[in-house]
Amino acid sequence: MMDDDLSRVQDSLNILSEHFDSVHIFATRHEPEIEDGTVSVNRGVGNWYARYGQISEWMVKQDEFNRINCRE
């Protein structure tokens, strides 16, 4: 099962990386029969610093969005 998951993510990375300089995919799925209940896969290609910066920026924006919405 996990090899199929990695293969699907890698296939998507290969397609996307033809059009983008850096790509990172995070995917999860609930699996009640496994110990912690979650299958998690993440893979990336391209400039690691660009991916890290984009993920960090997204996290900051999401935190701010949540703070604003909680006040309203």
N, C-alpha and C positions, 0 to 999 in steps of 0.2 A: 504494500500500500504506500509506504513512504517513498519508495523509488519512483512510483507513478506520479506522486505529488511533485517531487523534485524535477522530474522529466517535464511535466506540464509547465512548471514555473520557468525552467530553463528554455523551453521552446518559446514561451512568451518573451523572455528576455532577448533571445536571439532575434526575434522579429522587431521588437521595439528598439533595440540598439542599432538597427539599420537606419533609424530616423532620429534618434536622440543621442546626445553625448554621454549621458549617464542615466541609468535606470535602476531603481531598487523596488522590489516587490515584497510585500509582507502579506501572508495569507494564513488564515486560521479556519479550523473547522471543529465543531463539537463532535466528539466521539465518546459516548457514555461508557463504552466497554473498556476503554484504556484507563490507566491509573489516575492521571490528573484531568481526564476528560477533554483535553484539547490537543489537536494536532496543529503544529505551527511550522511554517516554512518561510524562510526569507533568503533571498539571493539578490545580488546586484552586479552590475557591470559598469565600467567607465570610471571616471575620476572619483575616488573615494571621498575626497574633501568636498566635492560638489554635492555628492549624495548626502554626506553628513550635514553640510550646511543647509540643504533643502529640508531635510528631516527636522533639524533643529528649528529652523524658521517656522515650519508648519506647527511644531509643538508650541512655540511661543504664541503664535496667532490663535491656536485653538484654546490655550489657557486664557488669553485675553478675551476671546469671544465668550467663553464660559463665565468669566468674572462679570462681564457686562450683562449677560443674560440673567445671571443670578440676582443682580441688583434690581432688575425690572420687575 
